[in-house]
Amino acid sequence: MKFRDKLKVKLLGYRATSESYISHLRKIGVKIGEDVVLFRPLNTTIDIQNPHLLEIGSHVMITGPVTILTHDYSWSVLKKVYGEILGNQKCTVLKDNVFVGWGATILAGSYVGKNSIIGAGSIVSGHLEGNAIYAGNPARKIMSLDEYYRKRKSKQLEEAVDYVKKYEDRFGCVPPIEKMDEYFYLFFDPMDKEQKEIFDYKLHLMGNYDECIGKSNDLAKFKNYEEFIYFCHKH
């Protein structure tokens, strides 16, 4: 852990960084896979009352502020009226390759299948089968992962051109190539060492570097960045 992060942990506690938060969860008994990221750890609430009832798989990306629960204290109302304690503690599971959007809440007992995208502000309750996009309150299936993949792929060039134009309008210059780190496939040459170095971090995300390199020609529409910028100026 970097010195800066160690200082943050000392000042803010285990929720200071993604690494320190996840390390603490593992220590107290939460089952967590590899490559799990909490983008806003200080704003993320993960229920630690029942660590043995929480399972988070590998390659799970959690934005913030997100809440993940394993219990429900609403039984307190029933206790007041009926004089009984009726516990409500359930196992909550997020399988591999899940993205949890900003402000989402995962309620106790929820199961989120692998390859799921949870939309911002969603309330997840019950069983989500996976390989799909879910959103709403309660979260419902919006489309399959394959449908979302085709939709996003079809929008790449349009969005990249718009990004460049908006950047030029705001800053008066062409965006540096590294600013295109979400659209670089449009002009990416896997044989170009300089480009590979610039986008190395993105290529290694999610642990499938070789597959990313192998698929790099699927979206390539331009020989280089200059040709892409020329296209932007013509459209």
Biotite code that builds the C-alpha atoms (Angstrom):
import biotite.structure as struc

atoms = struc.array([
    struc.Atom([0.000, 0.000, 0.000], chain_id="A", res_id=1, res_name="MET", atom_name="CA", element="C"),
    struc.Atom([1.306, 3.446, -0.919], chain_id="A", res_id=2, res_name="LYS", atom_name="CA", element="C"),
    struc.Atom([2.313, 5.845, 1.859], chain_id="A", res_id=3, res_name="PHE", atom_name="CA", element="C"),
    struc.Atom([-0.502, 8.220, 0.920], chain_id="A", res_id=4, res_name="ARG", atom_name="CA", element="C"),
    struc.Atom([-3.052, 5.417, 1.227], chain_id="A", res_id=5, res_name="ASP", atom_name="CA", element="C"),
    struc.Atom([-1.582, 4.310, 4.555], chain_id="A", res_id=6, res_name="LYS", atom_name="CA", element="C"),
    struc.Atom([-2.003, 7.849, 5.838], chain_id="A", res_id=7, res_name="LEU", atom_name="CA", element="C"),
    struc.Atom([-5.606, 7.919, 4.629], chain_id="A", res_id=8, res_name="LYS", atom_name="CA", element="C"),
    struc.Atom([-6.339, 4.662, 6.437], chain_id="A", res_id=9, res_name="VAL", atom_name="CA", element="C"),
    struc.Atom([-4.801, 6.021, 9.628], chain_id="A", res_id=10, res_name="LYS", atom_name="CA", element="C"),
    struc.Atom([-6.957, 9.131, 9.423], chain_id="A", res_id=11, res_name="LEU", atom_name="CA", element="C"),
    struc.Atom([-10.192, 7.706, 8.011], chain_id="A", res_id=12, res_name="LEU", atom_name="CA", element="C"),
    struc.Atom([-10.199, 4.054, 9.069], chain_id="A", res_id=13, res_name="GLY", atom_name="CA", element="C"),
    struc.Atom([-10.632, 0.889, 7.038], chain_id="A", res_id=14, res_name="TYR", atom_name="CA", element="C"),
    struc.Atom([-13.070, 2.531, 4.617], chain_id="A", res_id=15, res_name="ARG", atom_name="CA", element="C"),
    struc.Atom([-10.420, 5.017, 3.440], chain_id="A", res_id=16, res_name="ALA", atom_name="CA", element="C"),
    struc.Atom([-9.470, 3.097, 0.284], chain_id="A", res_id=17, res_name="THR", atom_name="CA", element="C"),
    struc.Atom([-10.865, 0.281, -1.790], chain_id="A", res_id=18, res_name="SER", atom_name="CA", element="C"),
    struc.Atom([-7.925, -1.923, -0.826], chain_id="A", res_id=19, res_name="GLU", atom_name="CA", element="C"),
    struc.Atom([-8.259, -1.305, 2.916], chain_id="A", res_id=20, res_name="SER", atom_name="CA", element="C"),
    struc.Atom([-12.043, -1.755, 2.864], chain_id="A", res_id=21, res_name="TYR", atom_name="CA", element="C"),
    struc.Atom([-11.856, -5.070, 1.015], chain_id="A", res_id=22, res_name="ILE", atom_name="CA", element="C"),
    struc.Atom([-9.017, -6.278, 3.222], chain_id="A", res_id=23, res_name="SER", atom_name="CA", element="C"),
    struc.Atom([-11.113, -5.553, 6.322], chain_id="A", res_id=24, res_name="HIS", atom_name="CA", element="C"),
    struc.Atom([-14.144, -7.343, 4.880], chain_id="A", res_id=25, res_name="LEU", atom_name="CA", element="C"),
    struc.Atom([-12.061, -10.443, 4.183], chain_id="A", res_id=26, res_name="ARG", atom_name="CA", element="C"),
    struc.Atom([-10.589, -10.402, 7.685], chain_id="A", res_id=27, res_name="LYS", atom_name="CA", element="C"),
    struc.Atom([-14.001, -10.405, 9.350], chain_id="A", res_id=28, res_name="ILE", atom_name="CA", element="C"),
    struc.Atom([-15.336, -13.237, 7.207], chain_id="A", res_id=29, res_name="GLY", atom_name="CA", element="C"),
    struc.Atom([-16.825, -11.832, 3.999], chain_id="A", res_id=30, res_name="VAL", atom_name="CA", element="C"),
    struc.Atom([-16.093, -14.074, 1.016], chain_id="A", res_id=31, res_name="LYS", atom_name="CA", element="C"),
    struc.Atom([-14.603, -11.869, -1.718], chain_id="A", res_id=32, res_name="ILE", atom_name="CA", element="C"),
    struc.Atom([-12.946, -12.838, -4.991], chain_id="A", res_id=33, res_name="GLY", atom_name="CA", element="C"),
    struc.Atom([-10.174, -11.105, -6.893], chain_id="A", res_id=34, res_name="GLU", atom_name="CA", element="C"),
    struc.Atom([-10.174, -7.741, -8.667], chain_id="A", res_id=35, res_name="ASP", atom_name="CA", element="C"),
    struc.Atom([-13.008, -6.183, -6.681], chain_id="A", res_id=36, res_name="VAL", atom_name="CA", element="C"),
    struc.Atom([-13.054, -2.377, -6.708], chain_id="A", res_id=37, res_name="VAL", atom_name="CA", element="C"),
    struc.Atom([-14.971, 0.078, -4.531], chain_id="A", res_id=38, res_name="LEU", atom_name="CA", element="C"),
    struc.Atom([-14.726, 3.353, -6.433], chain_id="A", res_id=39, res_name="PHE", atom_name="CA", element="C"),
    struc.Atom([-16.072, 5.464, -3.547], chain_id="A", res_id=40, res_name="ARG", atom_name="CA", element="C"),
    struc.Atom([-15.262, 3.437, -0.421], chain_id="A", res_id=41, res_name="PRO", atom_name="CA", element="C"),
    struc.Atom([-16.111, 6.203, 2.047], chain_id="A", res_id=42, res_name="LEU", atom_name="CA", element="C"),
    struc.Atom([-19.569, 6.501, 0.514], chain_id="A", res_id=43, res_name="ASN", atom_name="CA", element="C"),
    struc.Atom([-20.180, 2.760, 0.301], chain_id="A", res_id=44, res_name="THR", atom_name="CA", element="C"),
    struc.Atom([-22.021, 0.898, 3.052], chain_id="A", res_id=45, res_name="THR", atom_name="CA", element="C"),
    struc.Atom([-21.518, -2.850, 3.204], chain_id="A", res_id=46, res_name="ILE", atom_name="CA", element="C"),
    struc.Atom([-23.378, -4.641, 5.979], chain_id="A", res_id=47, res_name="ASP", atom_name="CA", element="C"),
    struc.Atom([-20.822, -6.249, 8.306], chain_id="A", res_id=48, res_name="ILE", atom_name="CA", element="C"),
    struc.Atom([-23.284, -7.455, 10.946], chain_id="A", res_id=49, res_name="GLN", atom_name="CA", element="C"),
    struc.Atom([-23.321, -10.888, 9.303], chain_id="A", res_id=50, res_name="ASN", atom_name="CA", element="C"),
    struc.Atom([-20.076, -11.215, 7.314], chain_id="A", res_id=51, res_name="PRO", atom_name="CA", element="C"),
    struc.Atom([-20.651, -14.941, 6.771], chain_id="A", res_id=52, res_name="HIS", atom_name="CA", element="C"),
    struc.Atom([-23.863, -14.092, 4.882], chain_id="A", res_id=53, res_name="LEU", atom_name="CA", element="C"),
    struc.Atom([-22.168, -11.998, 2.208], chain_id="A", res_id=54, res_name="LEU", atom_name="CA", element="C"),
    struc.Atom([-20.422, -13.300, -0.903], chain_id="A", res_id=55, res_name="GLU", atom_name="CA", element="C"),
    struc.Atom([-18.843, -11.100, -3.572], chain_id="A", res_id=56, res_name="ILE", atom_name="CA", element="C"),
    struc.Atom([-17.263, -12.733, -6.609], chain_id="A", res_id=57, res_name="GLY", atom_name="CA", element="C"),
    struc.Atom([-14.319, -11.677, -8.764], chain_id="A", res_id=58, res_name="SER", atom_name="CA", element="C"),
    struc.Atom([-14.161, -8.663, -11.121], chain_id="A", res_id=59, res_name="HIS", atom_name="CA", element="C"),
    struc.Atom([-16.938, -6.834, -9.300], chain_id="A", res_id=60, res_name="VAL", atom_name="CA", element="C"),
    struc.Atom([-17.026, -3.055, -9.759], chain_id="A", res_id=61, res_name="MET", atom_name="CA", element="C"),
    struc.Atom([-18.977, -1.095, -7.136], chain_id="A", res_id=62, res_name="ILE", atom_name="CA", element="C"),
    struc.Atom([-19.517, 2.643, -7.555], chain_id="A", res_id=63, res_name="THR", atom_name="CA", element="C"),
    struc.Atom([-20.776, 4.886, -4.786], chain_id="A", res_id=64, res_name="GLY", atom_name="CA", element="C"),
    struc.Atom([-22.734, 5.541, -2.734], chain_id="A", res_id=65, res_name="PRO", atom_name="CA", element="C"),
    struc.Atom([-23.832, 1.885, -2.830], chain_id="A", res_id=66, res_name="VAL", atom_name="CA", element="C"),
    struc.Atom([-25.454, -0.076, -0.002], chain_id="A", res_id=67, res_name="THR", atom_name="CA", element="C"),
    struc.Atom([-25.267, -3.866, 0.345], chain_id="A", res_id=68, res_name="ILE", atom_name="CA", element="C"),
    struc.Atom([-27.292, -5.466, 3.139], chain_id="A", res_id=69, res_name="LEU", atom_name="CA", element="C"),
    struc.Atom([-27.573, -8.888, 4.765], chain_id="A", res_id=70, res_name="THR", atom_name="CA", element="C"),
    struc.Atom([-30.254, -8.047, 7.345], chain_id="A", res_id=71, res_name="HIS", atom_name="CA", element="C"),
    struc.Atom([-33.451, -6.073, 7.871], chain_id="A", res_id=72, res_name="ASP", atom_name="CA", element="C"),
    struc.Atom([-34.265, -4.536, 11.256], chain_id="A", res_id=73, res_name="TYR", atom_name="CA", element="C"),
    struc.Atom([-37.928, -3.966, 10.442], chain_id="A", res_id=74, res_name="SER", atom_name="CA", element="C"),
    struc.Atom([-38.775, -6.769, 12.850], chain_id="A", res_id=75, res_name="TRP", atom_name="CA", element="C"),
    struc.Atom([-38.474, -4.129, 15.571], chain_id="A", res_id=76, res_name="SER", atom_name="CA", element="C"),
    struc.Atom([-41.958, -2.864, 14.605], chain_id="A", res_id=77, res_name="VAL", atom_name="CA", element="C"),
    struc.Atom([-43.387, -6.373, 14.839], chain_id="A", res_id=78, res_name="LEU", atom_name="CA", element="C"),
    struc.Atom([-41.746, -6.839, 18.227], chain_id="A", res_id=79, res_name="LYS", atom_name="CA", element="C"),
    struc.Atom([-43.402, -3.695, 19.543], chain_id="A", res_id=80, res_name="LYS", atom_name="CA", element="C"),
    struc.Atom([-46.857, -4.787, 18.347], chain_id="A", res_id=81, res_name="VAL", atom_name="CA", element="C"),
    struc.Atom([-46.737, -8.564, 18.836], chain_id="A", res_id=82, res_name="TYR", atom_name="CA", element="C"),
    struc.Atom([-44.014, -9.004, 21.450], chain_id="A", res_id=83, res_name="GLY", atom_name="CA", element="C"),
    struc.Atom([-41.951, -11.406, 19.334], chain_id="A", res_id=84, res_name="GLU", atom_name="CA", element="C"),
    struc.Atom([-38.504, -11.171, 17.761], chain_id="A", res_id=85, res_name="ILE", atom_name="CA", element="C"),
    struc.Atom([-38.777, -12.459, 14.171], chain_id="A", res_id=86, res_name="LEU", atom_name="CA", element="C"),
    struc.Atom([-35.272, -12.295, 12.752], chain_id="A", res_id=87, res_name="GLY", atom_name="CA", element="C"),
    struc.Atom([-34.646, -11.338, 9.140], chain_id="A", res_id=88, res_name="ASN", atom_name="CA", element="C"),
    struc.Atom([-31.067, -12.213, 8.142], chain_id="A", res_id=89, res_name="GLN", atom_name="CA", element="C"),
    struc.Atom([-30.377, -13.551, 4.663], chain_id="A", res_id=90, res_name="LYS", atom_name="CA", element="C"),
    struc.Atom([-27.423, -14.483, 2.475], chain_id="A", res_id=91, res_name="CYS", atom_name="CA", element="C"),
    struc.Atom([-26.617, -11.858, -0.158], chain_id="A", res_id=92, res_name="THR", atom_name="CA", element="C"),
    struc.Atom([-24.590, -12.868, -3.214], chain_id="A", res_id=93, res_name="VAL", atom_name="CA", element="C"),
    struc.Atom([-22.949, -10.947, -6.041], chain_id="A", res_id=94, res_name="LEU", atom_name="CA", element="C"),
    struc.Atom([-21.379, -13.353, -8.518], chain_id="A", res_id=95, res_name="LYS", atom_name="CA", element="C"),
    struc.Atom([-18.451, -12.705, -10.895], chain_id="A", res_id=96, res_name="ASP", atom_name="CA", element="C"),
    struc.Atom([-18.241, -9.754, -13.291], chain_id="A", res_id=97, res_name="ASN", atom_name="CA", element="C"),
    struc.Atom([-20.929, -7.518, -11.813], chain_id="A", res_id=98, res_name="VAL", atom_name="CA", element="C"),
    struc.Atom([-21.160, -3.727, -12.056], chain_id="A", res_id=99, res_name="PHE", atom_name="CA", element="C"),
    struc.Atom([-23.222, -1.899, -9.431], chain_id="A", res_id=100, res_name="VAL", atom_name="CA", element="C"),
    struc.Atom([-24.223, 1.601, -10.515], chain_id="A", res_id=101, res_name="GLY", atom_name="CA", element="C"),
    struc.Atom([-24.245, 4.820, -8.527], chain_id="A", res_id=102, res_name="TRP", atom_name="CA", element="C"),
    struc.Atom([-26.665, 4.905, -5.611], chain_id="A", res_id=103, res_name="GLY", atom_name="CA", element="C"),
    struc.Atom([-27.913, 1.333, -5.966], chain_id="A", res_id=104, res_name="ALA", atom_name="CA", element="C"),
    struc.Atom([-29.064, -0.699, -2.970], chain_id="A", res_id=105, res_name="THR", atom_name="CA", element="C"),
    struc.Atom([-28.728, -4.474, -2.753], chain_id="A", res_id=106, res_name="ILE", atom_name="CA", element="C"),
    struc.Atom([-31.238, -5.725, -0.187], chain_id="A", res_id=107, res_name="LEU", atom_name="CA", element="C"),
    struc.Atom([-30.702, -8.702, 2.120], chain_id="A", res_id=108, res_name="ALA", atom_name="CA", element="C"),
    struc.Atom([-31.246, -12.046, 0.453], chain_id="A", res_id=109, res_name="GLY", atom_name="CA", element="C"),
    struc.Atom([-30.565, -10.785, -3.050], chain_id="A", res_id=110, res_name="SER", atom_name="CA", element="C"),
    struc.Atom([-28.722, -12.878, -5.609], chain_id="A", res_id=111, res_name="TYR", atom_name="CA", element="C"),
    struc.Atom([-27.046, -11.101, -8.536], chain_id="A", res_id=112, res_name="VAL", atom_name="CA", element="C"),
    struc.Atom([-25.933, -13.531, -11.214], chain_id="A", res_id=113, res_name="GLY", atom_name="CA", element="C"),
    struc.Atom([-22.665, -13.224, -13.103], chain_id="A", res_id=114, res_name="LYS", atom_name="CA", element="C"),
    struc.Atom([-22.222, -10.708, -15.922], chain_id="A", res_id=115, res_name="ASN", atom_name="CA", element="C"),
    struc.Atom([-24.863, -8.343, -14.538], chain_id="A", res_id=116, res_name="SER", atom_name="CA", element="C"),
    struc.Atom([-25.069, -4.559, -14.774], chain_id="A", res_id=117, res_name="ILE", atom_name="CA", element="C"),
    struc.Atom([-27.130, -2.855, -12.055], chain_id="A", res_id=118, res_name="ILE", atom_name="CA", element="C"),
    struc.Atom([-28.338, 0.588, -13.105], chain_id="A", res_id=119, res_name="GLY", atom_name="CA", element="C"),
    struc.Atom([-27.835, 3.724, -11.008], chain_id="A", res_id=120, res_name="ALA", atom_name="CA", element="C"),
    struc.Atom([-30.362, 4.152, -8.213], chain_id="A", res_id=121, res_name="GLY", atom_name="CA", element="C"),
    struc.Atom([-31.726, 0.626, -8.530], chain_id="A", res_id=122, res_name="SER", atom_name="CA", element="C"),
    struc.Atom([-33.153, -1.343, -5.610], chain_id="A", res_id=123, res_name="ILE", atom_name="CA", element="C"),
    struc.Atom([-32.237, -4.998, -5.955], chain_id="A", res_id=124, res_name="VAL", atom_name="CA", element="C"),
    struc.Atom([-34.429, -7.568, -4.240], chain_id="A", res_id=125, res_name="SER", atom_name="CA", element="C"),
    struc.Atom([-34.636, -11.277, -4.992], chain_id="A", res_id=126, res_name="GLY", atom_name="CA", element="C"),
    struc.Atom([-32.946, -13.346, -7.681], chain_id="A", res_id=127, res_name="HIS", atom_name="CA", element="C"),
    struc.Atom([-31.366, -11.747, -10.767], chain_id="A", res_id=128, res_name="LEU", atom_name="CA", element="C"),
    struc.Atom([-30.335, -14.487, -13.167], chain_id="A", res_id=129, res_name="GLU", atom_name="CA", element="C"),
    struc.Atom([-27.351, -12.660, -14.697], chain_id="A", res_id=130, res_name="GLY", atom_name="CA", element="C"),
    struc.Atom([-26.114, -11.944, -18.224], chain_id="A", res_id=131, res_name="ASN", atom_name="CA", element="C"),
    struc.Atom([-28.403, -8.934, -18.312], chain_id="A", res_id=132, res_name="ALA", atom_name="CA", element="C"),
    struc.Atom([-28.938, -5.270, -17.449], chain_id="A", res_id=133, res_name="ILE", atom_name="CA", element="C"),
    struc.Atom([-31.234, -4.464, -14.533], chain_id="A", res_id=134, res_name="TYR", atom_name="CA", element="C"),
    struc.Atom([-32.662, -1.136, -13.377], chain_id="A", res_id=135, res_name="ALA", atom_name="CA", element="C"),
    struc.Atom([-35.505, 0.374, -11.384], chain_id="A", res_id=136, res_name="GLY", atom_name="CA", element="C"),
    struc.Atom([-37.261, -0.100, -8.053], chain_id="A", res_id=137, res_name="ASN", atom_name="CA", element="C"),
    struc.Atom([-37.456, -2.999, -7.759], chain_id="A", res_id=138, res_name="PRO", atom_name="CA", element="C"),
    struc.Atom([-34.729, -3.747, -10.295], chain_id="A", res_id=139, res_name="ALA", atom_name="CA", element="C"),
    struc.Atom([-36.116, -5.402, -13.429], chain_id="A", res_id=140, res_name="ARG", atom_name="CA", element="C"),
    struc.Atom([-34.427, -6.873, -16.467], chain_id="A", res_id=141, res_name="LYS", atom_name="CA", element="C"),
    struc.Atom([-34.087, -4.177, -19.129], chain_id="A", res_id=142, res_name="ILE", atom_name="CA", element="C"),
    struc.Atom([-32.268, -6.164, -21.781], chain_id="A", res_id=143, res_name="MET", atom_name="CA", element="C"),
    struc.Atom([-29.897, -9.078, -22.192], chain_id="A", res_id=144, res_name="SER", atom_name="CA", element="C"),
    struc.Atom([-26.152, -8.573, -22.037], chain_id="A", res_id=145, res_name="LEU", atom_name="CA", element="C"),
    struc.Atom([-25.909, -9.469, -25.741], chain_id="A", res_id=146, res_name="ASP", atom_name="CA", element="C"),
    struc.Atom([-28.458, -6.772, -26.610], chain_id="A", res_id=147, res_name="GLU", atom_name="CA", element="C"),
    struc.Atom([-26.581, -4.210, -24.537], chain_id="A", res_id=148, res_name="TYR", atom_name="CA", element="C"),
    struc.Atom([-23.301, -5.232, -26.142], chain_id="A", res_id=149, res_name="TYR", atom_name="CA", element="C"),
    struc.Atom([-24.692, -4.665, -29.639], chain_id="A", res_id=150, res_name="ARG", atom_name="CA", element="C"),
    struc.Atom([-26.228, -1.351, -28.588], chain_id="A", res_id=151, res_name="LYS", atom_name="CA", element="C"),
    struc.Atom([-23.021, -0.022, -27.084], chain_id="A", res_id=152, res_name="ARG", atom_name="CA", element="C"),
    struc.Atom([-20.895, -1.243, -29.993], chain_id="A", res_id=153, res_name="LYS", atom_name="CA", element="C"),
    struc.Atom([-23.126, 0.538, -32.505], chain_id="A", res_id=154, res_name="SER", atom_name="CA", element="C"),
    struc.Atom([-22.721, 3.857, -30.625], chain_id="A", res_id=155, res_name="LYS", atom_name="CA", element="C"),
    struc.Atom([-18.927, 3.962, -30.382], chain_id="A", res_id=156, res_name="GLN", atom_name="CA", element="C"),
    struc.Atom([-18.074, 6.075, -33.418], chain_id="A", res_id=157, res_name="LEU", atom_name="CA", element="C"),
    struc.Atom([-20.923, 8.542, -32.883], chain_id="A", res_id=158, res_name="GLU", atom_name="CA", element="C"),
    struc.Atom([-20.020, 9.090, -29.237], chain_id="A", res_id=159, res_name="GLU", atom_name="CA", element="C"),
    struc.Atom([-16.284, 9.333, -29.942], chain_id="A", res_id=160, res_name="ALA", atom_name="CA", element="C"),
    struc.Atom([-16.827, 12.037, -32.580], chain_id="A", res_id=161, res_name="VAL", atom_name="CA", element="C"),
    struc.Atom([-19.083, 13.953, -30.211], chain_id="A", res_id=162, res_name="ASP", atom_name="CA", element="C"),
    struc.Atom([-16.453, 13.653, -27.452], chain_id="A", res_id=163, res_name="TYR", atom_name="CA", element="C"),
    struc.Atom([-13.776, 15.143, -29.714], chain_id="A", res_id=164, res_name="VAL", atom_name="CA", element="C"),
    struc.Atom([-15.990, 18.013, -30.858], chain_id="A", res_id=165, res_name="LYS", atom_name="CA", element="C"),
    struc.Atom([-17.050, 18.905, -27.323], chain_id="A", res_id=166, res_name="LYS", atom_name="CA", element="C"),
    struc.Atom([-13.414, 18.791, -26.166], chain_id="A", res_id=167, res_name="TYR", atom_name="CA", element="C"),
    struc.Atom([-12.330, 21.122, -28.976], chain_id="A", res_id=168, res_name="GLU", atom_name="CA", element="C"),
    struc.Atom([-15.188, 23.527, -28.253], chain_id="A", res_id=169, res_name="ASP", atom_name="CA", element="C"),
    struc.Atom([-14.272, 23.695, -24.585], chain_id="A", res_id=170, res_name="ARG", atom_name="CA", element="C"),
    struc.Atom([-10.458, 23.712, -24.723], chain_id="A", res_id=171, res_name="PHE", atom_name="CA", element="C"),
    struc.Atom([-9.705, 24.934, -28.243], chain_id="A", res_id=172, res_name="GLY", atom_name="CA", element="C"),
    struc.Atom([-7.533, 21.989, -29.228], chain_id="A", res_id=173, res_name="CYS", atom_name="CA", element="C"),
    struc.Atom([-7.651, 18.343, -30.277], chain_id="A", res_id=174, res_name="VAL", atom_name="CA", element="C"),
    struc.Atom([-7.792, 16.015, -27.265], chain_id="A", res_id=175, res_name="PRO", atom_name="CA", element="C"),
    struc.Atom([-4.495, 14.251, -26.540], chain_id="A", res_id=176, res_name="PRO", atom_name="CA", element="C"),
    struc.Atom([-4.655, 10.613, -27.610], chain_id="A", res_id=177, res_name="ILE", atom_name="CA", element="C"),
    struc.Atom([-4.689, 9.408, -23.986], chain_id="A", res_id=178, res_name="GLU", atom_name="CA", element="C"),
    struc.Atom([-8.013, 11.201, -23.471], chain_id="A", res_id=179, res_name="LYS", atom_name="CA", element="C"),
    struc.Atom([-9.589, 8.712, -25.872], chain_id="A", res_id=180, res_name="MET", atom_name="CA", element="C"),
    struc.Atom([-9.026, 5.797, -23.517], chain_id="A", res_id=181, res_name="ASP", atom_name="CA", element="C"),
    struc.Atom([-12.623, 4.579, -23.879], chain_id="A", res_id=182, res_name="GLU", atom_name="CA", element="C"),
    struc.Atom([-12.757, 4.836, -27.671], chain_id="A", res_id=183, res_name="TYR", atom_name="CA", element="C"),
    struc.Atom([-9.210, 3.990, -28.720], chain_id="A", res_id=184, res_name="PHE", atom_name="CA", element="C"),
    struc.Atom([-10.293, 0.751, -30.397], chain_id="A", res_id=185, res_name="TYR", atom_name="CA", element="C"),
    struc.Atom([-11.553, 2.895, -33.266], chain_id="A", res_id=186, res_name="LEU", atom_name="CA", element="C"),
    struc.Atom([-7.969, 3.657, -34.292], chain_id="A", res_id=187, res_name="PHE", atom_name="CA", element="C"),
    struc.Atom([-5.946, 1.206, -32.218], chain_id="A", res_id=188, res_name="PHE", atom_name="CA", element="C"),
    struc.Atom([-3.037, -0.638, -33.805], chain_id="A", res_id=189, res_name="ASP", atom_name="CA", element="C"),
    struc.Atom([-1.941, -3.564, -31.575], chain_id="A", res_id=190, res_name="PRO", atom_name="CA", element="C"),
    struc.Atom([1.453, -3.494, -33.294], chain_id="A", res_id=191, res_name="MET", atom_name="CA", element="C"),
    struc.Atom([2.046, 0.108, -32.215], chain_id="A", res_id=192, res_name="ASP", atom_name="CA", element="C"),
    struc.Atom([4.144, -0.078, -29.043], chain_id="A", res_id=193, res_name="LYS", atom_name="CA", element="C"),
    struc.Atom([3.469, 3.544, -28.095], chain_id="A", res_id=194, res_name="GLU", atom_name="CA", element="C"),
    struc.Atom([-0.287, 3.045, -28.262], chain_id="A", res_id=195, res_name="GLN", atom_name="CA", element="C"),
    struc.Atom([-0.049, -0.187, -26.287], chain_id="A", res_id=196, res_name="LYS", atom_name="CA", element="C"),
    struc.Atom([1.843, 1.640, -23.551], chain_id="A", res_id=197, res_name="GLU", atom_name="CA", element="C"),
    struc.Atom([-0.660, 4.505, -23.452], chain_id="A", res_id=198, res_name="ILE", atom_name="CA", element="C"),
    struc.Atom([-3.670, 2.202, -23.153], chain_id="A", res_id=199, res_name="PHE", atom_name="CA", element="C"),
    struc.Atom([-1.951, -0.580, -21.223], chain_id="A", res_id=200, res_name="ASP", atom_name="CA", element="C"),
    struc.Atom([-4.007, 0.037, -18.064], chain_id="A", res_id=201, res_name="TYR", atom_name="CA", element="C"),
    struc.Atom([-7.331, -0.221, -19.877], chain_id="A", res_id=202, res_name="LYS", atom_name="CA", element="C"),
    struc.Atom([-6.215, -3.305, -21.795], chain_id="A", res_id=203, res_name="LEU", atom_name="CA", element="C"),
    struc.Atom([-5.347, -5.093, -18.547], chain_id="A", res_id=204, res_name="HIS", atom_name="CA", element="C"),
    struc.Atom([-8.640, -4.285, -16.825], chain_id="A", res_id=205, res_name="LEU", atom_name="CA", element="C"),
    struc.Atom([-10.756, -7.306, -15.827], chain_id="A", res_id=206, res_name="MET", atom_name="CA", element="C"),
    struc.Atom([-7.819, -9.660, -16.353], chain_id="A", res_id=207, res_name="GLY", atom_name="CA", element="C"),
    struc.Atom([-8.376, -10.474, -20.050], chain_id="A", res_id=208, res_name="ASN", atom_name="CA", element="C"),
    struc.Atom([-5.553, -8.613, -21.778], chain_id="A", res_id=209, res_name="TYR", atom_name="CA", element="C"),
    struc.Atom([-4.954, -11.217, -24.494], chain_id="A", res_id=210, res_name="ASP", atom_name="CA", element="C"),
    struc.Atom([-8.631, -11.294, -25.432], chain_id="A", res_id=211, res_name="GLU", atom_name="CA", element="C"),
    struc.Atom([-8.702, -7.503, -25.613], chain_id="A", res_id=212, res_name="CYS", atom_name="CA", element="C"),
    struc.Atom([-5.742, -7.440, -27.963], chain_id="A", res_id=213, res_name="ILE", atom_name="CA", element="C"),
    struc.Atom([-7.290, -10.213, -30.048], chain_id="A", res_id=214, res_name="GLY", atom_name="CA", element="C"),
    struc.Atom([-10.570, -8.317, -30.413], chain_id="A", res_id=215, res_name="LYS", atom_name="CA", element="C"),
    struc.Atom([-8.943, -4.971, -31.153], chain_id="A", res_id=216, res_name="SER", atom_name="CA", element="C"),
    struc.Atom([-9.642, -5.171, -34.886], chain_id="A", res_id=217, res_name="ASN", atom_name="CA", element="C"),
    struc.Atom([-13.397, -5.579, -34.401], chain_id="A", res_id=218, res_name="ASP", atom_name="CA", element="C"),
    struc.Atom([-13.937, -1.855, -33.877], chain_id="A", res_id=219, res_name="LEU", atom_name="CA", element="C"),
    struc.Atom([-10.976, -0.466, -35.823], chain_id="A", res_id=220, res_name="ALA", atom_name="CA", element="C"),
    struc.Atom([-12.216, 1.945, -38.479], chain_id="A", res_id=221, res_name="LYS", atom_name="CA", element="C"),
    struc.Atom([-9.143, 4.157, -38.924], chain_id="A", res_id=222, res_name="PHE", atom_name="CA", element="C"),
    struc.Atom([-5.461, 3.524, -39.601], chain_id="A", res_id=223, res_name="LYS", atom_name="CA", element="C"),
    struc.Atom([-4.323, 5.910, -36.879], chain_id="A", res_id=224, res_name="ASN", atom_name="CA", element="C"),
    struc.Atom([-5.400, 8.706, -34.533], chain_id="A", res_id=225, res_name="TYR", atom_name="CA", element="C"),
    struc.Atom([-4.772, 11.403, -37.117], chain_id="A", res_id=226, res_name="GLU", atom_name="CA", element="C"),
    struc.Atom([-7.137, 9.761, -39.574], chain_id="A", res_id=227, res_name="GLU", atom_name="CA", element="C"),
    struc.Atom([-9.788, 9.522, -36.871], chain_id="A", res_id=228, res_name="PHE", atom_name="CA", element="C"),
    struc.Atom([-9.436, 13.236, -36.015], chain_id="A", res_id=229, res_name="ILE", atom_name="CA", element="C"),
    struc.Atom([-9.677, 14.116, -39.708], chain_id="A", res_id=230, res_name="TYR", atom_name="CA", element="C"),
    struc.Atom([-12.942, 12.178, -39.859], chain_id="A", res_id=231, res_name="PHE", atom_name="CA", element="C"),
    struc.Atom([-14.240, 14.095, -36.805], chain_id="A", res_id=232, res_name="CYS", atom_name="CA", element="C"),
    struc.Atom([-13.554, 17.406, -38.509], chain_id="A", res_id=233, res_name="HIS", atom_name="CA", element="C"),
    struc.Atom([-15.427, 16.293, -41.628], chain_id="A", res_id=234, res_name="LYS", atom_name="CA", element="C"),
    struc.Atom([-18.564, 15.220, -39.770], chain_id="A", res_id=235, res_name="HIS", atom_name="CA", element="C"),
])
